Amino acid sequence: MADNNLRIVVEKTPSESKLSELNIKCWPKWGCSPGKYQLKFDAEETCYLLKGKVRVYPKGSTEFVEFGAGDLVTIPKGLSCTWDVSVAVDKHYKFESSSPPPSSSRQ
């Protein structure tokens, strides 16, 4: 059984007022083509899918969480998973972190 602390939360078609409140249009964008991707989340991610369809399989589980265009998704810190992307993804995303961002040598 999957650890409930590492549960993906999907909010189907959130209201425009909620999206405005979160200021989603100012978040960075990311996309990928169909395929399977091994991912590990080192920080909690909240994302809003503009396009796409994904099944996420937590590591070691045959169960999956499915989400797609119009969904607001929260992915917990520490989750290792496989993203099975059936329709190319285009999303806005934001990482939450209780620690300061990693230092960078870029000026």
All heavy atoms as an XYZ file, in Angstrom:
839
protein
N       0.845     -1.190      0.000
C       0.000      0.000      0.000
C       0.885      1.247      0.000
O       1.900      1.292      0.664
C      -0.896     -0.014      1.235
C      -1.960      1.059      1.190
S      -3.263      0.697      2.372
C      -3.023      2.039      3.489
N       0.468      2.246     -0.754
C       1.261      3.471     -0.873
C       1.206      4.266      0.435
O       0.222      4.228      1.170
C       0.725      4.329     -2.017
N       2.279      4.976      0.713
C       2.371      5.825      1.898
C       1.454      7.036      1.695
O       1.605      7.772      0.731
C       3.826      6.266      2.062
C       4.062      7.095      3.306
O       3.091      7.630      3.867
O       5.232      7.212      3.711
N       0.506      7.246      2.601
C      -0.446      8.358      2.451
C       0.224      9.716      2.516
O      -0.328     10.702      2.050
C      -1.561      8.271      3.489
C      -2.622      7.272      3.076
O      -2.734      6.927      1.896
N      -3.378      6.787      4.028
N       1.424      9.788      3.106
C       2.136     11.059      3.130
C       2.656     11.419      1.748
O       3.028     12.550      1.505
C       3.311     10.999      4.113
C       2.835     10.889      5.542
O       1.770     11.383      5.883
N       3.612     10.232      6.364
N       2.710     10.436      0.860
C       3.203     10.675     -0.495
C       2.055     10.549     -1.492
O       2.182      9.951     -2.536
C       4.334      9.690     -0.823
C       5.578      9.812      0.056
C       6.625      8.799     -0.352
C       6.156     11.212     -0.003
N       0.933     11.132     -1.137
C      -0.261     11.048     -1.974
C      -0.349     12.235     -2.919
O      -0.153     13.381     -2.507
C      -1.492     11.027     -1.071
C      -2.624     10.208     -1.660
C      -3.776     10.087     -0.675
N      -4.851     10.928     -1.177
C      -5.421     11.910     -0.510
N      -5.068     12.192      0.715
N      -6.376     12.620     -1.046
N      -0.661     11.972     -4.173
C      -0.873     13.021     -5.166
C      -2.314     13.502     -5.028
O      -3.233     12.693     -4.960
C      -0.618     12.477     -6.582
C       0.844     12.055     -6.722
C      -0.983     13.526     -7.636
C       1.130     11.278     -7.986
N      -2.494     14.809     -4.972
C      -3.828     15.392     -4.843
C      -4.188     16.055     -6.175
O      -3.431     16.891     -6.671
C      -3.869     16.432     -3.699
C      -5.245     17.078     -3.607
C      -3.482     15.784     -2.379
N      -5.328     15.659     -6.733
C      -5.785     16.217     -8.014
C      -7.088     16.969     -7.792
O      -8.048     16.411     -7.273
C      -6.007     15.095     -9.057
C      -6.499     15.686    -10.376
C      -4.741     14.277     -9.266
N      -7.093     18.238     -8.172
C      -8.322     19.039     -8.122
C      -8.770     19.243     -9.566
O      -8.092     19.904    -10.357
C      -8.056     20.386     -7.445
C      -9.319     21.208     -7.293
C      -9.088     22.534     -6.576
O      -8.084     22.670     -5.857
O      -9.923     23.435     -6.762
N      -9.904     18.624     -9.900
C     -10.437     18.716    -11.265
C     -11.037     20.102    -11.497
O     -11.791     20.596    -10.662
C     -11.530     17.658    -11.487
C     -11.030     16.234    -11.334
C     -10.310     15.788    -12.568
C      -9.882     14.338    -12.484
N      -8.980     13.973    -13.567
N     -10.701     20.712    -12.611
C     -11.215     22.013    -13.047
C     -11.426     23.013    -11.905
O     -12.558     23.340    -11.548
C     -12.515     21.845    -13.865
O     -13.479     21.144    -13.069
C     -12.270     21.100    -15.143
N     -10.316     23.501    -11.320
C     -10.441     24.532    -10.274
C     -11.046     25.809    -10.858
O     -10.963     26.041    -12.066
C      -8.998     24.752     -9.825
C      -8.165     24.315    -10.986
C      -8.932     23.214    -11.657
N     -11.639     26.628    -10.000
C     -12.293     27.856    -10.451
C     -11.261     28.867    -10.957
O     -10.108     28.854    -10.538
C     -13.088     28.475     -9.305
O     -12.190     28.913     -8.289
N     -11.729     29.749    -11.841
C     -10.858     30.818    -12.351
C     -10.362     31.689    -11.200
O      -9.223     32.144    -11.214
C     -11.598     31.682    -13.377
C     -11.711     31.050    -14.745
C     -10.362     30.768    -15.399
O      -9.424     31.595    -15.298
O     -10.230     29.703    -16.023
N     -11.207     31.915    -10.193
C     -10.787     32.767     -9.073
C      -9.651     32.102     -8.294
O      -8.712     32.775     -7.867
C     -11.962     33.091     -8.153
O     -12.520     31.920     -7.611
N      -9.696     30.776     -8.143
C      -8.611     30.076     -7.447
C      -7.322     30.168     -8.261
O      -6.249     30.411     -7.713
C      -8.967     28.615     -7.198
C      -7.838     27.876     -6.511
C      -8.257     26.583     -5.897
C      -7.118     26.032     -5.048
N      -7.508     24.842     -4.320
N      -7.418     29.987     -9.589
C      -6.237     30.078    -10.444
C      -5.640     31.481    -10.384
O      -4.419     31.642    -10.341
C      -6.590     29.702    -11.884
C      -7.068     28.256    -12.102
C      -7.469     28.047    -13.553
C      -6.020     27.253    -11.674
N      -6.493     32.507    -10.353
C      -6.017     33.892    -10.252
C      -5.349     34.132     -8.902
O      -4.299     34.771     -8.825
C      -7.168     34.879    -10.407
O      -7.652     34.823    -11.715
N      -5.968     33.614     -7.849
C      -5.438     33.768     -6.488
C      -4.037     33.149     -6.391
O      -3.149     33.704     -5.746
C      -6.401     33.069     -5.520
C      -6.110     33.272     -4.069
C      -7.124     32.511     -3.219
O      -8.342     32.711     -3.406
O      -6.687     31.708     -2.394
N      -3.846     32.008     -7.039
C      -2.537     31.342     -7.025
C      -1.535     32.000     -7.971
O      -0.350     31.709     -7.923
C      -2.699     29.864     -7.413
C      -3.442     28.984     -6.420
C      -3.751     27.621     -7.026
C      -2.642     28.826     -5.135
N      -2.039     32.894     -8.844
C      -1.198     33.611     -9.803
C      -0.478     32.645    -10.752
O       0.700     32.807    -11.078
C      -0.195     34.504     -9.056
C       0.241     35.677     -9.895
O      -0.401     36.011    -10.886
N       1.328     36.305     -9.504
N      -1.193     31.623    -11.177
C      -0.624     30.537    -11.976
C       0.020     31.022    -13.272
O       1.048     30.499    -13.685
C      -1.701     29.461    -12.233
C      -1.803     28.601    -10.977
C      -1.400     28.617    -13.456
C      -2.861     27.561    -10.986
N      -0.552     32.042    -13.900
C      -0.013     32.495    -15.190
C       1.399     33.064    -15.061
O       2.095     33.200    -16.059
C      -0.951     33.513    -15.832
C      -2.228     32.838    -16.311
C      -3.186     33.783    -16.979
C      -4.411     33.017    -17.435
N      -5.530     33.880    -17.711
N       1.823     33.376    -13.827
C       3.184     33.883    -13.598
C       4.174     32.759    -13.267
O       5.367     33.010    -13.146
C       3.189     34.925    -12.485
S       2.319     36.427    -12.961
N       3.685     31.549    -13.069
C       4.568     30.416    -12.771
C       5.318     30.019    -14.031
O       4.830     30.224    -15.151
C       3.763     29.222    -12.281
C       3.058     29.393    -10.982
C       3.039     30.490    -10.164
C       2.227     28.416    -10.334
N       2.256     30.249     -9.071
C       1.751     28.993     -9.142
C       1.843     27.116    -10.651
C       0.913     28.296     -8.258
C       1.017     26.428     -9.774
C       0.561     27.015     -8.594
N       6.501     29.405    -13.878
C       7.222     28.915    -15.058
C       6.425     27.820    -15.763
O       5.528     27.216    -15.167
C       8.524     28.332    -14.489
C       8.500     28.560    -13.027
C       7.188     29.141    -12.637
N       6.774     27.582    -17.029
C       6.109     26.522    -17.793
C       7.090     25.392    -18.085
O       8.294     25.619    -18.159
C       5.562     27.079    -19.109
C       4.275     27.859    -18.922
C       3.792     28.433    -20.223
C       2.953     27.418    -20.967
N       2.406     27.957    -22.219
N       6.539     24.200    -18.253
C       7.327     23.012    -18.585
C       6.469     22.114    -19.446
O       5.247     22.082    -19.283
C       7.727     22.293    -17.299
C       8.552     21.059    -17.504
C       9.915     21.011    -17.650
C       8.097     19.704    -17.562
N      10.315     19.701    -17.803
C       9.218     18.875    -17.754
C       6.838     19.105    -17.491
C       9.130     17.505    -17.857
C       6.748     17.729    -17.591
C       7.886     16.944    -17.771
N       7.085     21.400    -20.339
C       6.345     20.471    -21.170
C       7.187     19.261    -21.515
O       8.410     19.278    -21.362
N       6.522     18.208    -21.962
C       7.221     17.019    -22.418
C       6.352     16.290    -23.438
O       5.137     16.465    -23.471
C       7.586     16.093    -21.264
S       6.169     15.339    -20.442
N       7.006     15.489    -24.251
C       6.288     14.701    -25.254
C       5.854     13.371    -24.640
O       6.305     13.010    -23.548
C       7.192     14.489    -26.462
O       8.403     13.902    -26.052
N       4.977     12.639    -25.313
C       4.554     11.344    -24.783
C       5.748     10.423    -24.540
O       6.744     10.477    -25.253
C       3.651     10.791    -25.885
C       3.110     12.006    -26.559
C       4.258     12.989    -26.536
N       5.643      9.610    -23.496
C       6.719      8.691    -23.132
C       6.647      8.375    -21.654
O       5.728      8.812    -20.956
N       7.631      7.638    -21.162
C       7.704      7.287    -19.737
C       8.921      7.964    -19.139
O      10.007      7.920    -19.709
C       7.782      5.770    -19.558
C       6.479      5.094    -19.903
C       6.468      3.650    -19.464
C       5.103      3.044    -19.802
N       4.970      1.681    -19.342
N       8.710      8.596    -17.988
C       9.756      9.367    -17.327
C       9.857      8.946    -15.868
O       8.839      8.877    -15.173
C       9.437     10.868    -17.400
C       9.263     11.367    -18.811
C       8.016     11.333    -19.436
C      10.350     11.845    -19.533
C       7.858     11.767    -20.746
C      10.190     12.287    -20.843
C       8.945     12.243    -21.443
O       8.796     12.673    -22.733
N      11.079      8.666    -15.394
C      11.324      8.364    -13.986
C      11.617      9.699    -13.295
O      12.554     10.396    -13.682
C      12.543      7.437    -13.835
C      12.438      6.141    -14.609
C      11.349      5.228    -14.081
O      11.108      5.147    -12.885
N      10.663      4.556    -14.990
N      10.826     10.033    -12.281
C      10.995     11.320    -11.601
C      11.067     11.131    -10.091
O      10.440     10.233     -9.536
C       9.824     12.246    -11.932
C       9.628     12.574    -13.415
C       8.342     13.340    -13.620
C      10.800     13.363    -13.946
N      11.832     12.026     -9.433
C      11.860     12.081     -7.974
C      11.658     13.540     -7.598
O      12.334     14.418     -8.124
C      13.201     11.578     -7.435
C      13.349     11.822     -5.939
C      13.991     10.663     -5.237
C      14.151     10.768     -3.752
N      13.366     11.624     -2.976
N      10.707     13.779     -6.715
C      10.376     15.146     -6.319
C      11.078     15.486     -5.011
O      10.758     14.934     -3.971
C       8.849     15.306     -6.209
C       8.192     15.259     -7.557
C       7.877     14.043     -8.147
C       7.939     16.418     -8.259
C       7.307     13.987     -9.413
C       7.373     16.377     -9.531
C       7.055     15.160    -10.103
N      12.055     16.413     -5.095
C      12.814     16.824     -3.919
C      12.125     17.962     -3.167
O      12.579     18.375     -2.113
C      14.227     17.264     -4.332
C      15.020     16.086     -4.883
O      14.859     14.966     -4.372
O      15.785     16.292     -5.832
N      11.047     18.472     -3.745
C      10.231     19.505     -3.103
C       8.794     19.270     -3.559
O       8.560     18.666     -4.598
C      10.692     20.899     -3.518
N       7.838     19.742     -2.758
C       6.447     19.626     -3.179
C       6.236     20.480     -4.429
O       6.717     21.604     -4.501
C       5.530     20.117     -2.058
C       4.056     20.028     -2.432
C       3.159     20.528     -1.323
O       2.891     19.749     -0.391
O       2.745     21.703     -1.386
N       5.536     19.915     -5.398
C       5.228     20.665     -6.617
C       3.726     20.810     -6.758
O       2.980     19.855     -6.553
C       5.757     19.952     -7.870
C       5.398     20.703     -9.144
C       5.824     20.010    -10.429
O       6.857     19.329    -10.444
O       5.095     20.160    -11.426
N       3.301     22.020     -7.105
C       1.919     22.262     -7.503
C       1.977     22.620     -8.974
O       2.810     23.442     -9.383
C       1.302     23.421     -6.696
O       1.372     23.093     -5.307
C      -0.153     23.651     -7.081
N       1.140     21.976     -9.779
C       1.148     22.284    -11.206
C      -0.279     22.338    -11.746
O      -1.198     21.737    -11.190
C       1.994     21.295    -11.993
S       1.495     19.572    -11.892
N      -0.422     23.099    -12.819
C      -1.704     23.239    -13.504
C      -1.480     22.857    -14.953
O      -0.681     23.490    -15.647
C      -2.220     24.676    -13.388
C      -3.517     24.888    -14.129
C      -4.698     24.319    -13.654
C      -3.557     25.629    -15.304
C      -5.896     24.488    -14.350
C      -4.750     25.807    -15.993
C      -5.912     25.226    -15.507
O      -7.087     25.392    -16.193
N      -2.155     21.806    -15.406
C      -1.959     21.315    -16.762
C      -2.804     22.089    -17.764
O      -4.031     22.156    -17.627
C      -2.291     19.822    -16.856
C      -1.108     18.901    -16.524
C      -0.839     18.884    -15.047
C      -1.331     17.517    -17.064
N      -2.134     22.699    -18.733
C      -2.815     23.385    -19.829
C      -3.206     22.367    -20.893
O      -4.255     22.480    -21.514
C      -1.883     24.437    -20.440
C      -1.389     25.504    -19.467
C      -0.261     26.307    -20.080
C      -2.535     26.397    -19.040
N      -2.322     21.384    -21.100
C      -2.542     20.316    -22.071
C      -1.954     19.038    -21.499
O      -1.078     19.086    -20.640
C      -1.801     20.604    -23.395
C      -2.322     21.765    -24.176
C      -1.708     21.794    -25.567
C      -0.524     22.730    -25.606
N       0.080     22.864    -26.918
N      -2.421     17.911    -22.009
C      -1.776     16.652    -21.681
C      -2.640     15.674    -20.922
O      -3.747     15.993    -20.485
N      -2.106     14.453    -20.799
C      -2.736     13.399    -20.022
C      -1.624     12.517    -19.477
O      -0.747     12.092    -20.226
C      -3.687     12.580    -20.893
C      -4.521     11.606    -20.095
C      -5.608     11.012    -20.960
C      -6.494     10.098    -20.132
N      -7.544      9.493    -20.946
N      -1.665     12.280    -18.161
C      -0.589     11.581    -17.471
C      -1.159     10.551    -16.500
O      -2.164     10.806    -15.837
C       0.260     12.590    -16.645
C       1.401     11.893    -15.925
C       0.777     13.720    -17.503
N      -0.493      9.410    -16.426
C      -0.716      8.446    -15.349
C       0.578      8.395    -14.558
O       1.646      8.180    -15.134
C      -1.022      7.058    -15.901
C      -2.434      6.898    -16.380
C      -2.697      5.467    -16.766
N      -4.102      5.323    -17.156
C      -4.628      4.198    -17.584
N      -3.882      3.103    -17.682
N      -5.906      4.136    -17.914
N       0.479      8.605    -13.247
C       1.657      8.577    -12.391
C       1.602      7.322    -11.533
O       0.625      7.091    -10.816
C       1.724      9.839    -11.498
C       2.908      9.756    -10.544
C       1.812     11.090    -12.352
N       2.656      6.514    -11.638
C       2.785      5.286    -10.865
C       3.848      5.497     -9.794
O       5.031      5.622    -10.119
C       3.231      4.124    -11.764
C       2.217      3.720    -12.799
C       2.146      4.370    -14.028
C       1.330      2.671    -12.563
C       1.214      3.993    -14.995
C       0.396      2.287    -13.529
C       0.351      2.952    -14.735
O      -0.569      2.577    -15.676
N       3.448      5.574     -8.505
C       4.468      5.674     -7.452
C       5.388      4.459     -7.515
O       4.960      3.357     -7.845
C       3.642      5.679     -6.161
C       2.287      6.186     -6.586
C       2.085      5.633     -7.976
N       6.670      4.684     -7.204
C       7.663      3.603     -7.255
C       7.208      2.424     -6.405
O       6.753      2.602     -5.279
C       9.006      4.137     -6.744
C      10.153      3.179     -6.934
C      11.457      3.842     -6.543
C      12.609      2.903     -6.800
N      13.886      3.541     -6.515
N       7.290      1.235     -6.985
C       6.936      0.023     -6.262
C       5.445     -0.256     -6.199
O       5.007     -1.133     -5.460
N       4.631      0.493     -6.955
C       3.182      0.313     -6.913
C       2.642      0.065     -8.315
O       3.179      0.574     -9.296
C       2.513      1.567     -6.333
O       1.109      1.449     -6.389
N       1.580     -0.721     -8.396
C       0.907     -0.913     -9.684
C      -0.284      0.035     -9.798
O      -0.901      0.141    -10.844
C       0.410     -2.364     -9.836
O      -0.423     -2.674     -8.724
C       1.575     -3.334     -9.896
N      -0.616      0.713     -8.696
C      -1.705      1.694     -8.720
C      -1.192      2.975     -9.357
O       0.006      3.255     -9.342
C      -2.186      1.982     -7.299
C      -2.821      0.779     -6.631
C      -3.266      1.090     -5.211
O      -3.479      2.271     -4.890
O      -3.379      0.136     -4.443
N      -2.117      3.762     -9.922
C      -1.709      5.020    -10.537
C      -2.724      6.106    -10.234
O      -3.855      5.851     -9.847
C      -1.526      4.859    -12.051
C      -2.793      4.496    -12.786
C      -3.679      5.473    -13.214
C      -3.104      3.160    -13.033
C      -4.844      5.142    -13.886
C      -4.262      2.812    -13.715
C      -5.134      3.808    -14.143
N      -2.275      7.355    -10.425
C      -3.134      8.531    -10.341
C      -3.116      9.138    -11.736
O      -2.054      9.318    -12.331
C      -2.595      9.539     -9.309
C      -3.438     10.801     -9.302
C      -2.550      8.913     -7.927
N      -4.308      9.443    -12.264
C      -4.397     10.000    -13.611
C      -4.889     11.437    -13.541
O      -5.784     11.756    -12.760
C      -5.360      9.155    -14.453
C      -5.361      9.536    -15.914
C      -6.129      8.537    -16.754
O      -7.353      8.388    -16.530
O      -5.516      7.895    -17.613
N      -4.279     12.301    -14.345
C      -4.739     13.686    -14.440
C      -4.418     14.222    -15.823
O      -3.674     13.603    -16.579
C      -4.153     14.564    -13.330
C      -2.663     14.469    -13.144
C      -1.810     15.267    -13.879
C      -2.120     13.595    -12.216
C      -0.444     15.196    -13.708
C      -0.754     13.511    -12.026
C       0.093     14.319    -12.772
N      -5.028     15.371    -16.133
C      -4.847     15.917    -17.471
C      -5.166     17.391    -17.537
O      -5.232     18.078    -16.512
N      -5.383     17.872    -18.758
C      -5.635     19.291    -19.011
C      -6.748     19.812    -18.099
O      -7.775     19.161    -17.929
C      -6.002     19.491    -20.469
N      -6.490     20.979    -17.476
C      -7.477     21.609    -16.613
C      -7.389     21.193    -15.159
O      -8.121     21.719    -14.321
N      -6.477     20.254    -14.835
C      -6.352     19.790    -13.452
C      -5.249     20.539    -12.714
O      -4.194     20.846    -13.276
C      -6.036     18.290    -13.404
C      -7.202     17.428    -13.872
O      -8.344     17.926    -13.894
O      -6.958     16.258    -14.212
N      -5.509     20.818    -11.429
C      -4.530     21.394    -10.518
C      -4.037     20.248     -9.647
O      -4.834     19.585     -8.986
C      -5.181     22.489     -9.665
C      -4.262     23.240     -8.705
C      -3.215     24.049     -9.472
C      -5.092     24.155     -7.812
N      -2.738     19.994     -9.679
C      -2.181     18.794     -9.066
C      -1.104     19.169     -8.050
O      -0.258     20.024     -8.325
C      -1.559     17.882    -10.155
C      -1.019     16.601     -9.553
C      -2.582     17.581    -11.249
N      -1.138     18.523     -6.877
C      -0.094     18.701     -5.876
C       0.631     17.373     -5.720
O       0.006     16.344     -5.424
C      -0.682     19.149     -4.525
O      -1.435     20.345     -4.726
C       0.413     19.414     -3.507
N       1.941     17.410     -5.943
C       2.780     16.215     -5.857
C       3.675     16.370     -4.633
O       4.371     17.386     -4.497
C       3.625     16.058     -7.141
C       2.678     15.939     -8.347
C       4.553     14.849     -7.033
C       3.340     16.132     -9.678
N       3.643     15.399     -3.724
C       4.366     15.560     -2.457
C       5.883     15.439     -2.592
O       6.391     14.721     -3.458
C       3.818     14.414     -1.607
C       3.429     13.373     -2.597
C       2.939     14.131     -3.808
N       6.579     16.149     -1.710
C       8.028     16.051     -1.603
C       8.388     14.611     -1.249
O       7.734     13.984     -0.423
C       8.521     17.002     -0.510
C      10.011     16.935     -0.275
C      10.425     17.889      0.811
C      11.920     17.781      1.068
N      12.366     18.733      2.082
N       9.435     14.101     -1.905
C       9.919     12.762     -1.592
C       9.360     11.662     -2.474
O       9.799     10.524     -2.382
N       8.397     11.987     -3.346
C       7.785     10.962     -4.186
C       8.719     10.569     -5.336
O       9.195     11.423     -6.067
C       6.460     11.464     -4.767
C       5.718     10.447     -5.648
C       5.183      9.302     -4.807
C       4.591     11.112     -6.403
N       8.971      9.271     -5.459
C       9.650      8.720     -6.638
C       8.571      8.031     -7.445
O       7.765      7.280     -6.887
C      10.705      7.701     -6.226
O      11.788      8.338     -5.607
N       8.547      8.285     -8.753
C       7.447      7.762     -9.544
C       7.810      7.677    -11.016
O       8.840      8.174    -11.441
C       6.214      8.648     -9.376
S       6.508     10.378     -9.827
N       6.929      7.035    -11.780
C       7.033      7.004    -13.232
C       5.862      7.787    -13.797
O       4.714      7.540    -13.418
C       6.973      5.547    -13.755
O       8.060      4.827    -13.206
C       7.051      5.517    -15.273
N       6.159      8.754    -14.664
C       5.116      9.472    -15.388
C       4.945      8.779    -16.724
O       5.900      8.701    -17.508
C       5.527     10.936    -15.609
C       5.233     11.845    -14.467
C       5.440     11.583    -13.146
C       4.707     13.165    -14.533
N       5.075     12.661    -12.396
C       4.625     13.644    -13.220
C       4.307     13.984    -15.581
C       4.144     14.919    -12.930
C       3.832     15.255    -15.297
C       3.746     15.711    -13.972
N       3.755      8.255    -16.964
C       3.417      7.656    -18.253
C       2.553      8.681    -18.986
O       1.363      8.825    -18.704
C       2.671      6.338    -18.032
C       2.420      5.585    -19.331
O       2.714      6.135    -20.413
O       1.906      4.457    -19.260
N       3.181      9.420    -19.894
C       2.526     10.535    -20.589
C       1.950     10.024    -21.905
O       2.694      9.618    -22.787
C       3.544     11.678    -20.843
C       2.893     12.824    -21.603
C       4.144     12.154    -19.530
N       0.608     10.028    -22.009
C      -0.030      9.554    -23.239
C      -0.330     10.691    -24.211
O      -0.403     10.485    -25.418
C      -1.311      8.780    -22.928
O      -2.204      9.584    -22.197
N      -0.512     11.912    -23.688
C      -0.727     13.104    -24.510
C       0.269     14.157    -24.022
O       0.369     14.389    -22.809
C      -2.179     13.629    -24.362
C      -2.381     14.908    -25.163
C      -3.187     12.566    -24.773
N       1.012     14.761    -24.946
C       2.065     15.731    -24.599
C       1.587     16.732    -23.545
O       0.465     17.237    -23.615
C       2.531     16.465    -25.845
N       2.454     16.990    -22.560
C       2.121     17.853    -21.427
C       2.651     19.262    -21.635
O       3.769     19.457    -22.118
C       2.725     17.261    -20.123
C       2.672     18.260    -18.973
C       2.010     15.975    -19.743
N       1.827     20.245    -21.258
C       2.218     21.643    -21.168
C       1.618     22.119    -19.856
O       0.406     22.007    -19.659
C       1.654     22.427    -22.362
C       2.173     23.851    -22.424
O       3.198     24.152    -21.760
O       1.575     24.667    -23.136
N       2.464     22.573    -18.931
C       1.947     22.926    -17.600
C       2.678     24.123    -17.019
O       3.805     24.433    -17.382
C       2.086     21.735    -16.650
C       3.533     21.413    -16.282
C       3.630     20.285    -15.260
C       5.074     20.075    -14.842
N       5.221     19.125    -13.762
N       1.990     24.792    -16.088
C       2.614     25.777    -15.206
C       2.928     25.031    -13.924
O       2.171     24.145    -13.517
C       1.639     26.916    -14.879
C       1.423     27.886    -16.003
N       2.378     28.792    -16.392
C       0.358     28.094    -16.809
C       1.905     29.526    -17.387
N       0.678     29.117    -17.666
N       4.046     25.380    -13.274
C       4.401     24.668    -12.047
C       5.073     25.604    -11.046
O       5.606     26.658    -11.393
C       5.335     23.489    -12.360
C       6.713     23.942    -12.802
C       7.753     24.055    -11.887
C       6.960     24.292    -14.128
C       9.004     24.493    -12.288
C       8.202     24.728    -14.535
C       9.229     24.829    -13.603
O      10.457     25.282    -14.002
N       5.051     25.162     -9.791
C       5.701     25.906     -8.707
C       6.163     24.897     -7.672
O       5.427     23.977     -7.328
C       4.714     26.892     -8.089
C       5.298     27.702     -6.944
C       4.325     28.728     -6.436
C       3.350     28.102     -5.477
N       2.586     29.056     -4.706
N       7.386     25.053     -7.187
C       7.901     24.197     -6.122
C       7.798     24.914     -4.791
O       8.084     26.096     -4.698
C       9.372     23.835     -6.373
C       9.553     22.856     -7.491
C      10.076     23.260     -8.697
C       9.197     21.529     -7.331
C      10.244     22.358     -9.742
C       9.361     20.619     -8.366
C       9.890     21.033     -9.568
N       7.392     24.171     -3.767
C       7.364     24.689     -2.394
C       8.566     24.107     -1.682
O       8.890     22.943     -1.869
C       6.103     24.216     -1.664
C       4.809     24.651     -2.286
C       4.553     26.134     -2.186
O       5.203     26.812     -1.364
O       3.714     26.627     -2.948
N       9.207     24.894     -0.855
C      10.323     24.361     -0.100
C      10.428     25.100      1.215
O      10.305     26.308      1.274
C      11.615     24.533     -0.898
O      12.698     24.040     -0.167
N      10.637     24.336      2.290
C      10.772     24.972      3.592
C      12.206     25.449      3.780
O      12.496     26.258      4.646
C      10.385     24.006      4.707
O      11.136     22.814      4.571
N      13.130     24.955      2.948
C      14.515     25.399      3.038
C      14.778     26.399      1.919
O      14.068     26.438      0.934
C      15.451     24.204      2.913
O      15.213     23.527      1.706
N      15.814     27.216      2.073
C      16.121     28.173      1.018
C      16.495     27.454     -0.271
O      16.950     26.316     -0.224
C      17.302     28.978      1.583
C      17.820     28.196      2.729
C      16.728     27.274      3.190
N      16.315     28.110     -1.420
C      16.676     27.455     -2.678
C      18.167     27.120     -2.696
O      18.950     27.791     -2.024
C      16.325     28.497     -3.745
C      16.003     29.743     -3.046
C      15.825     29.448     -1.584
N      18.555     26.103     -3.439
C      19.980     25.754     -3.487
C      20.795     26.907     -4.053
O      20.321     27.662     -4.893
C      20.030     24.543     -4.418
C      18.705     24.467     -5.071
C      17.746     25.274     -4.274
N      22.012     27.045     -3.555
C      22.853     28.118     -4.061
C      23.305     27.761     -5.472
O      23.390     26.608     -5.825
C      24.048     28.345     -3.136
O      24.770     27.152     -3.042
N      23.567     28.799     -6.238
C      23.960     28.598     -7.620
C      25.177     29.443     -7.910
O      25.340     30.526     -7.365
C      22.797     29.020     -8.527
O      23.228     29.023     -9.863
N      26.044     28.924     -8.783
C      27.232     29.708     -9.144
C      26.915     30.733    -10.225
O      27.715     31.586    -10.531
C      28.342     28.770     -9.616
O      27.875     28.016    -10.717
N      25.701     30.656    -10.778
C      25.301     31.592    -11.832
C      25.040     32.964    -11.220
O      24.441     33.095    -10.174
C      24.023     31.084    -12.505
C      23.680     31.880    -13.751
C      22.334     31.501    -14.268
N      22.399     30.275    -15.024
C      21.342     29.602    -15.412
N      20.142     30.010    -15.085
N      21.458     28.501    -16.123
N      25.505     34.006    -11.859
C      25.325     35.377    -11.335
C      24.188     36.073    -12.036
O      24.003     36.026    -13.171
C      26.603     36.182    -11.509
C      27.742     35.642    -10.696
C      27.488     35.731     -9.190
O      26.869     36.656     -8.701
N      27.954     34.742     -8.458
